[in-house]
């Protein structure tokens, strides 16, 4: 599935490279809209463009120019995928490093020109930018949800990467404005939340359509006329709107804090991850309700509610969402926040 779009990429790309550097709320809305149409498309749209924009903002000037020159079709920047955990090892070599490793969950790699690969080095974590032609893609993405993201594993074996294509996330980005000065977890909060909540909203769209005049065997009334279903639908809509409002609250707080020149505290990052976890949980709950109410036809993989159910559960497995954030937030409320 080719989900790259120059206009969507521009939302996050540094202005020096023709980008918009949109605020987090705008990014969330774009991702939510794309995911409401198709969860896999929304996922790849947002996560691959985030990887591309991070590399564009942080690569040394020489490496940035090399990568930008490879863009085709009038684009300012080529398509990327990124796997940021340090699953590789980079050893020093003249004018660069030699990288070996294997990485998972490379969403959109089938359409990518470059990969961002996290590596451990003697000097600490570094992220290498490697042409996709130099990596081996492993056909591992045999999954139950978000199948079309094509999030395969890939590996490299002693591939040379020059210093110009290495960057360090712990240092300030050499280009890009407010957006690229945010913590990594702030950058990906609109991504993940937009996907989860967009999928869940699609599930409610679909069950509302399916319920009209739907009369299950031995039922006393069509589904849309049954008070129990109306209650479930109303509760699901309310929970979804509440989760969305919380996400928008933390995104706006991130943005206002940064635009006012104030430091983003760990407490806000923790609340944002808790909000993202809550959004994923609510998305699973809403998609599960819609699936359960859909009847036997939703068992077929081609049914939209079947896809929403599986995609919502798959999105909830992302490392950004974790129940531990509720523990951290709770401990902070008790005055005993862990380091």
BARO-903354 format. One line per 10 residues: number of its first residue (from 1); for each residue x, z, y of N, C-alpha, C. Coordinates in steps of 0.02 Angstrom, whole numbers, plus 50000, padded with zeros to 5 digits. Example, Ala and Ser with C-alpha at 12.3 -4.5 7.8 and 13.67 -1.06 7.14 Angstrom:
REM residues 2
1) 50660/50390/49716/50615/50390/49775/50660/50390/49835  50642/50354/49888/50684/50357/49947/50645/50394/50002
REM end
This chain:
REM residues 339
1) 50042/50000/49940/50000/50000/50000/50044/50000/50062  50037/49949/50103/50076/49945/50164/50038/49978/50220  50060/50036/50241/50024/50074/50292/50061/50078/50357  50120/50047/50362/50158/50050/50424/50123/50009/50477  50120/50035/50537/50090/50000/50593/50133/50013/50655  50154/49960/50691/50195/49972/50751/50162/50019/50800  50095/50014/50810/50062/50057/50858/50063/50130/50837  50054/50143/50772/50056/50211/50748/50127/50238/50750  50176/50197/50733/50246/50218/50736/50264/50238/50807  50238/50203/50856/50254/50218/50926/50230/50286/50948
11) 50181/50315/50914/50157/50381/50934/50213/50433/50934  50260/50427/50888/50312/50477/50879/50382/50453/50898  50390/50389/50905/50455/50361/50920/50478/50381/50990  50543/50398/51000/50567/50415/51067/50554/50360/51117  50541/50380/51179/50526/50331/51231/50584/50283/51243  50645/50307/51232/50703/50263/51241/50701/50203/51195  50663/50208/51141/50658/50153/51093/50589/50119/51096  50555/50129/51152/50490/50097/51160/50432/50137/51134  50444/50200/51116/50391/50242/51088/50349/50276/51141  50298/50313/51118/50252/50349/51161/50268/50423/51164
21) 50293/50451/51108/50304/50523/51103/50239/50561/51119  50186/50543/51084/50120/50572/51098/50119/50647/51084  50075/50682/51117/50067/50753/51105/50040/50765/51035  50045/50826/51011/50027/50842/50942/49953/50831/50928  49910/50846/50976/49838/50836/50967/49823/50762/50954  49853/50719/50993/49842/50647/50985/49866/50623/50917  49923/50649/50894/49947/50631/50828/49899/50654/50774  49874/50715/50780/49826/50741/50732/49764/50696/50729  49737/50678/50785/49676/50638/50787/49687/50570/50754  49745/50539/50766/49760/50475/50735/49765/50481/50659
31) 49799/50533/50636/49807/50544/50565/49740/50561/50532  49701/50603/50564/49635/50621/50538/49592/50559/50530  49592/50515/50580/49551/50455/50577/49574/50409/50520  49640/50400/50513/49666/50357/50459/49649/50386/50391  49654/50453/50384/49643/50485/50319/49569/50487/50302  49526/50486/50352/49454/50483/50339/49436/50416/50307  49473/50364/50322/49463/50300/50290/49494/50298/50221  49555/50325/50215/49591/50324/50152/49646/50376/50153  49644/50424/50107/49693/50479/50108/49764/50456/50100  49777/50409/50055/49845/50385/50045/49871/50348/50107
41) 49827/50308/50138/49848/50272/50198/49865/50321/50254  49823/50372/50263/49837/50422/50314/49901/50460/50300  49912/50477/50238/49973/50513/50218/50035/50472/50236  50037/50410/50213/50096/50369/50226/50104/50353/50300  50048/50341/50334/50052/50328/50406/50089/50384/50442  50070/50445/50426/50096/50501/50466/50164/50525/50443  50174/50532/50378/50238/50560/50355/50295/50509/50360  50282/50446/50348/50336/50397/50354/50354/50386/50427  50305/50388/50472/50322/50379/50542/50357/50440/50571  50341/50500/50544/50378/50559/50565/50452/50554/50544
51) 50464/50533/50482/50533/50524/50459/50570/50474/50502  50537/50418/50518/50568/50366/50558/50585/50392/50627  50539/50429/50658/50550/50453/50726/50603/50506/50730  50607/50549/50679/50659/50601/50678/50728/50568/50675  50735/50517/50632/50799/50482/50628/50815/50447/50694  50765/50416/50725/50775/50381/50788/50799/50428/50843  50772/50489/50842/50789/50537/50894/50857/50569/50883  50881/50572/50821/50939/50614/50806/51001/50577/50783  50995/50515/50764/51056/50479/50743/51104/50472/50802  51170/50473/50787/51218/50455/50839/51204/50385/50867
61) 51228/50372/50926/51212/50310/50961/51229/50248/50919  51288/50249/50888/51308/50190/50848/51261/50179/50789  51243/50233/50754/51198/50227/50698/51128/50206/50720  51105/50233/50776/51040/50215/50802/51037/50140/50816  51089/50114/50847/51091/50042/50862/51091/50000/50799  51128/50022/50748/51131/49985/50685/51062/49982/50653  51028/50038/50650/50962/50041/50618/50911/50002/50658  50911/50010/50724/50864/49974/50766/50871/49899/50760  50933/49876/50751/50945/49804/50746/50916/49775/50681  50901/49818/50632/50874/49793/50569/50798/49785/50570
71) 50766/49807/50625/50693/49802/50629/50673/49728/50632  50616/49713/50602/50592/49644/50600/50521/49640/50627  50497/49580/50637/50427/49570/50657/50411/49596/50727  50461/49601/50770/50449/49625/50837/50444/49700/50844  50456/49737/50790/50452/49810/50792/50514/49838/50826  50506/49897/50857/50563/49930/50889/50606/49968/50839  50577/49985/50781/50611/50027/50732/50585/50009/50663  50629/50007/50613/50608/49987/50546/50570/50042/50509  50534/50026/50455/50498/50077/50417/50545/50121/50376  50529/50185/50375/50570/50236/50342/50528/50274/50290
81) 50564/50308/50246/50535/50364/50209/50587/50420/50213  50564/50481/50203/50611/50537/50209/50597/50592/50159  50650/50618/50130/50646/50677/50087/50698/50726/50113  50674/50774/50151/50719/50816/50190/50752/50874/50152  50725/50898/50096/50762/50950/50059/50831/50926/50037  50878/50974/50035/50947/50956/50019/50956/50947/49943  50931/50891/49919/50936/50876/49847/50998/50836/49830  51038/50820/49880/51098/50781/49869/51160/50819/49890  51217/50791/49874/51282/50820/49892/51322/50766/49927  51350/50783/49984/51392/50737/50022/51463/50765/50026
91) 51512/50727/50001/51581/50749/50003/51619/50708/50055  51668/50738/50089/51703/50702/50142/51740/50640/50116  51740/50589/50159/51777/50527/50146/51800/50501/50214  51850/50457/50216/51871/50430/50280/51813/50399/50319  51802/50423/50380/51750/50397/50425/51679/50410/50402  51670/50455/50353/51603/50469/50331/51601/50516/50272  51550/50507/50230/51541/50548/50171/51520/50504/50113  51528/50530/50052/51503/50496/49992/51447/50539/49964  51388/50508/49957/51327/50545/49939/51307/50530/49868  51289/50584/49832/51261/50579/49764/51202/50626/49760
101) 51148/50605/49729/51091/50650/49720/51028/50613/49701  50976/50652/49689/50911/50625/49672/50858/50664/49711  50811/50627/49740/50760/50657/49783/50690/50636/49758  50642/50679/49768/50573/50664/49748/50528/50655/49808  50467/50632/49793/50413/50628/49843/50431/50583/49902  50459/50525/49889/50478/50478/49942/50418/50433/49957  50371/50461/49995/50309/50425/50009/50323/50359/50046  50291/50306/50022/50298/50241/50055/50363/50206/50043  50401/50227/49993/50467/50197/49983/50463/50124/49965  50407/50103/49936/50400/50032/49917/50399/49986/49978
111) 50383/50014/50036/50381/49974/50097/50435/49994/50147  50480/50039/50127/50530/50065/50174/50592/50020/50175  50625/50020/50232/50690/49986/50238/50748/50036/50235  50733/50100/50254/50784/50152/50256/50755/50217/50228  50799/50259/50202/50779/50326/50180/50820/50378/50218  50788/50436/50229/50823/50494/50255/50831/50542/50196  50892/50562/50180/50906/50603/50122/50943/50666/50141  50914/50723/50126/50947/50787/50140/51004/50800/50093  51060/50822/50121/51121/50834/50081/51155/50899/50100  51182/50932/50051/51225/50990/50063/51297/50965/50073
121) 51331/50993/50124/51401/50977/50137/51439/51042/50148  51505/51036/50150/51546/51095/50163/51533/51124/50233  51505/51084/50277/51491/51105/50346/51418/51125/50356  51380/51126/50302/51309/51143/50308/51265/51083/50294  51199/51091/50302/51153/51036/50287/51163/50977/50333  51159/50917/50304/51160/50856/50344/51108/50808/50313  51085/50762/50355/51036/50713/50332/51065/50644/50340  51068/50608/50284/51098/50542/50281/51044/50488/50285  51058/50436/50324/51013/50379/50329/51044/50322/50290  51008/50298/50239/51036/50251/50190/50990/50191/50183
131) 51017/50130/50182/50974/50072/50170/50941/50077/50101  50877/50058/50097/50842/50065/50034/50873/50021/49979  50909/49968/49999/50942/49925/49950/50997/49962/49912  51022/50018/49940/51076/50055/49907/51050/50113/49864  50985/50120/49858/50958/50175/49817/50924/50146/49756  50920/50187/49704/50883/50169/49644/50815/50204/49646  50761/50166/49645/50694/50194/49646/50670/50203/49575  50647/50263/49560/50623/50280/49493/50547/50282/49492  50517/50248/49446/50444/50242/49441/50414/50306/49412  50410/50358/49455/50388/50424/49432/50319/50444/49456
141) 50290/50406/49501/50228/50428/49535/50167/50413/49492  50160/50449/49438/50101/50445/49393/50062/50509/49403  50016/50509/49450/49986/50571/49475/49910/50565/49477  49877/50620/49492/49804/50621/49494/49775/50610/49563  49815/50618/49616/49789/50610/49683/49842/50580/49728  49818/50548/49783/49862/50514/49830/49907/50463/49794  49878/50429/49745/49917/50384/49704/49949/50327/49744  49912/50302/49793/49936/50243/49829/49991/50257/49879  50012/50321/49885/50069/50335/49929/50134/50311/49897  50134/50299/49832/50193/50275/49797/50253/50320/49811
151) 50242/50384/49803/50294/50434/49820/50343/50444/49763  50378/50392/49746/50424/50392/49690/50487/50433/49704  50523/50452/49650/50590/50479/49656/50638/50422/49673  50695/50440/49702/50749/50391/49709/50815/50429/49704  50868/50392/49689/50934/50423/49681/50988/50377/49708  51045/50407/49723/51106/50369/49741/51164/50400/49703  51213/50358/49688/51271/50382/49651/51334/50358/49688  51364/50406/49723/51426/50393/49760/51418/50335/49810  51369/50342/49853/51358/50293/49905/51391/50317/49970  51430/50273/50000/51464/50291/50063/51415/50288/50121
161) 51416/50340/50163/51375/50342/50224/51422/50358/50282  51426/50316/50332/51471/50330/50389/51444/50388/50431  51487/50419/50469/51467/50474/50512/51411/50453/50560  51411/50389/50578/51361/50365/50626/51290/50366/50597  51284/50374/50531/51217/50378/50500/51205/50446/50469  51235/50497/50498/51222/50566/50479/51196/50604/50539  51149/50650/50529/51127/50693/50584/51114/50763/50559  51110/50809/50607/51103/50880/50593/51040/50905/50629  50991/50930/50591/50929/50953/50620/50936/51017/50660  50992/51052/50651/51001/51116/50686/51027/51108/50757
171) 51045/51047/50776/51071/51035/50843/51019/50996/50883  51022/51000/50950/50972/50965/50992/50975/50890/50981  50916/50858/50982/50912/50786/50975/50942/50752/51035  50985/50701/51026/51017/50667/51083/50969/50622/51122  50911/50608/51094/50861/50568/51131/50791/50593/51113  50743/50574/51152/50675/50599/51142/50662/50658/51189  50599/50667/51208/50580/50720/51255/50555/50782/51220  50500/50808/51246/50472/50871/51221/50458/50869/51146  50431/50813/51123/50412/50808/51053/50470/50822/51007  50528/50794/51022/50585/50800/50977/50628/50862/50990
181) 50603/50905/51034/50634/50971/51041/50595/51024/51004  50539/51005/50972/50498/51053/50935/50529/51070/50868  50513/51129/50840/50535/51145/50772/50504/51097/50722  50538/51087/50665/50514/51041/50615/50443/51057/50591  50428/51121/50583/50361/51139/50559/50308/51123/50611  50326/51123/50674/50278/51101/50725/50266/51026/50720  50319/50988/50706/50313/50916/50701/50267/50894/50644  50269/50930/50588/50230/50907/50531/50161/50940/50525  50146/50988/50568/50080/51020/50564/50024/50970/50578  50027/50927/50629/49973/50878/50638/49970/50828/50580
191) 50027/50814/50549/50028/50768/50492/49986/50794/50435  50005/50853/50411/49972/50879/50352/49899/50896/50365  49886/50928/50422/49818/50948/50437/49773/50888/50447  49799/50836/50479/49759/50776/50489/49739/50743/50424  49785/50742/50376/49770/50713/50310/49716/50754/50275  49726/50819/50269/49680/50861/50232/49610/50860/50262  49606/50868/50327/49540/50872/50359/49506/50803/50362  49545/50750/50368/49516/50683/50365/49486/50668/50298  49521/50686/50244/49495/50676/50176/49430/50716/50166  49430/50778/50189/49370/50820/50180/49311/50792/50219
201) 49323/50768/50279/49268/50739/50318/49240/50677/50283  49284/50637/50253/49260/50579/50215/49216/50602/50156  49235/50657/50125/49195/50682/50069/49125/50700/50092  49119/50732/50151/49052/50748/50177/49014/50685/50196  49048/50636/50224/49015/50572/50239/48985/50543/50175  49024/50543/50122/49003/50510/50060/48946/50548/50026  48949/50614/50025/48895/50651/49991/48830/50646/50031  48835/50642/50096/48774/50635/50137/48741/50568/50122  48781/50516/50113/48754/50450/50095/48725/50451/50024  48763/50481/49978/48742/50481/49908/48679/50523/49897
211) 48669/50575/49938/48613/50621/49927/48546/50591/49946  48547/50539/49988/48484/50511/50013/48443/50482/49956  48387/50514/49939/48343/50491/49887/48369/50500/49816  48427/50535/49809/48457/50543/49743/48417/50594/49702  48390/50572/49647/48349/50616/49605/48381/50623/49536  48414/50678/49525/48446/50689/49460/48394/50703/49407  48412/50692/49345/48366/50700/49289/48335/50770/49289  48269/50772/49285/48229/50834/49283/48229/50872/49349  48258/50843/49402/48256/50876/49467/48186/50872/49497  48167/50924/49534/48100/50926/49563/48096/50889/49630
221) 48154/50872/49660/48155/50838/49724/48221/50802/49733  48223/50751/49775/48286/50718/49789/48337/50768/49817  48400/50753/49807/48453/50800/49826/48450/50816/49901  48439/50765/49943/48440/50777/50014/48381/50819/50039  48330/50829/49997/48272/50870/50016/48276/50941/49989  48327/50955/49950/48333/51022/49920/48367/51071/49968  48336/51127/49983/48365/51175/50029/48435/51200/50008  48445/51207/49943/48511/51231/49919/48566/51183/49939  48553/51117/49931/48603/51067/49951/48611/51066/50027  48556/51070/50063/48561/51070/50136/48603/51129/50160
231) 48593/51187/50128/48635/51245/50145/48708/51232/50131  48723/51206/50072/48793/51193/50054/48824/51143/50102  48787/51092/50120/48813/51041/50166/48825/51071/50235  48778/51111/50258/48787/51144/50324/48845/51192/50325  48853/51231/50271/48910/51277/50267/48976/51239/50265  48978/51185/50227/49040/51146/50222/49059/51116/50289  49009/51089/50324/49023/51060/50390/49048/51113/50438  49018/51172/50437/49038/51226/50482/49109/51250/50467  49125/51259/50403/49193/51280/50384/49244/51227/50404  49226/51164/50395/49273/51111/50412/49285/51108/50487
241) 49233/51116/50526/49240/51116/50599/49281/51176/50622  49271/51234/50590/49308/51294/50609/49382/51286/50593  49398/51259/50534/49468/51248/50515/49501/51199/50563  49464/51147/50582/49490/51097/50629/49503/51128/50697  49457/51171/50720/49466/51203/50785/49528/51247/50786  49541/51282/50730/49601/51324/50726/49664/51282/50729  49664/51226/50693/49722/51181/50695/49734/51156/50766  49682/51133/50799/49690/51108/50868/49715/51163/50915  49693/51224/50902/49716/51280/50944/49791/51289/50939  49818/51289/50878/49890/51300/50871/49930/51240/50894
251) 49903/51179/50884/49938/51120/50909/49942/51120/50985  49887/51138/51017/49887/51141/51090/49933/51197/51115  49937/51251/51077/49981/51306/51098/50054/51285/51091  50071/51250/51037/50138/51223/51031/50155/51180/51092  50110/51135/51109/50124/51086/51161/50129/51119/51230  50082/51164/51245/50084/51197/51310/50146/51241/51317  50166/51275/51263/50226/51316/51264/50287/51273/51279  50292/51216/51245/50350/51172/51255/50350/51140/51324  50293/51117/51348/50291/51084/51413/50305/51132/51470  50291/51196/51459/50305/51246/51510/50377/51272/51506
261) 50415/51246/51459/50485/51264/51453/50498/51331/51420  50447/51358/51386/50455/51422/51352/50477/51411/51280  50512/51459/51252/50536/51455/51183/50477/51463/51135  50478/51424/51081/50427/51431/51029/50449/51484/50981  50412/51538/50978/50430/51595/50936/50410/51582/50863  50445/51618/50819/50429/51613/50748/50357/51631/50734  50329/51676/50771/50260/51698/50760/50211/51640/50766  50222/51596/50814/50179/51537/50822/50187/51489/50764  50249/51478/50743/50261/51434/50686/50227/51462/50624  50230/51527/50614/50197/51557/50556/50121/51549/50559
271) 50093/51559/50619/50021/51550/50626/50000/51477/50615  50044/51431/50635/50029/51360/50624/50029/51343/50550  50077/51370/50513/50079/51358/50441/50020/51391/50406  49999/51450/50430/49940/51482/50403/49878/51440/50417  49874/51411/50477/49818/51367/50494/49817/51305/50450  49876/51278/50436/49881/51219/50393/49861/51236/50321  49881/51295/50298/49861/51316/50231/49786/51326/50227  49758/51357/50279/49686/51367/50282/49650/51300/50282  49675/51252/50321/49644/51186/50324/49645/51152/50255  49701/51158/50220/49706/51128/50153/49657/51162/50105
281) 49652/51228/50109/49605/51265/50066/49533/51244/50079  49515/51239/50142/49447/51219/50160/49433/51147/50138  49483/51104/50147/49475/51034/50125/49461/51030/50050  49497/51070/50011/49486/51071/49938/49415/51097/49924  49395/51150/49958/49329/51178/49948/49274/51128/49965  49281/51095/50021/49230/51046/50043/49227/50986/49996  49286/50959/49978/49287/50901/49933/49260/50920/49864  49272/50981/49842/49247/51004/49777/49172/51011/49778  49144/51038/49832/49071/51043/49838/49039/50974/49835  49067/50926/49873/49039/50859/49875/49044/50826/49806
291) 49100/50835/49773/49109/50807/49706/49059/50837/49657  49050/50902/49660/49004/50936/49614/48933/50912/49624  48914/50900/49686/48846/50880/49701/48834/50805/49689  48887/50768/49678/48880/50695/49673/48851/50670/49608  48849/50711/49556/48821/50689/49493/48870/50650/49450  48845/50623/49396/48888/50591/49346/48926/50531/49372  48901/50496/49421/48934/50435/49445/49002/50450/49475  49014/50511/49500/49078/50526/49532/49134/50536/49481  49117/50537/49417/49169/50543/49367/49214/50481/49364  49188/50425/49388/49226/50363/49385/49278/50362/49442
301) 49339/50341/49425/49394/50344/49472/49382/50299/49533  49340/50249/49527/49327/50206/49583/49280/50234/49634  49249/50291/49619/49201/50321/49666/49237/50356/49723  49215/50346/49785/49250/50379/49841/49254/50455/49836  49202/50487/49808/49205/50560/49802/49255/50582/49750  49265/50542/49699/49317/50556/49650/49385/50554/49684  49395/50503/49726/49459/50496/49761/49470/50553/49810  49418/50571/49848/49425/50626/49896/49442/50692/49860  49409/50705/49805/49421/50765/49766/49494/50769/49744  49520/50715/49717/49589/50714/49692/49639/50716/49749
311) 49625/50679/49802/49671/50677/49858/49676/50744/49894  49619/50778/49902/49620/50844/49935/49662/50894/49896  49655/50893/49829/49695/50938/49788/49769/50920/49791  49784/50855/49791/49854/50833/49794/49886/50854/49860  49851/50845/49915/49879/50863/49980/49893/50937/49985  49854/50978/49951/49862/51050/49953/49925/51074/49917  49960/51030/49882/50021/51049/49847/50083/51042/49890  50075/51016/49951/50134/51005/49994/50167/51071/50012  50233/51069/50020/50272/51129/50033/50254/51162/50100  50225/51124/50145/50207/51152/50210/50152/51204/50205
321) 50110/51198/50153/50054/51245/50147/50069/51295/50090  50066/51358/50106/50082/51410/50058/50045/51474/50075  50018/51507/50025/49983/51570/50035/50028/51624/50064  50093/51616/50056/50140/51666/50083/50134/51673/50159  50111/51619/50192/50104/51623/50265/50050/51673/50285  49999/51681/50243/49948/51731/50257/49978/51801/50252  50023/51810/50204/50057/51875/50197/50100/51889/50258  50136/51837/50282/50179/51846/50340/50138/51863/50403  50083/51827/50412/50041/51840/50470/50009/51910/50465  49988/51927/50405/49960/51994/50396/50009/52049/50408
331) 50071/52039/50385/50123/52090/50396/50137/52097/50471  50136/52041/50508/50148/52044/50580/50092/52083/50614  50031/52074/50592/49975/52111/50621/49982/52186/50609  50015/52203/50554/50026/52273/50537/50089/52301/50569  50125/52258/50606/50186/52280/50638/50246/52283/50593  50244/52245/50537/50298/52248/50488/50315/52177/50466  50326/52133/50514/50340/52062/50498/50408/52057/50464  50411/52020/50407/50476/52009/50374/50519/51963/50415  50585/51966/50405/50631/51921/50439/50617/51849/50418
REM end
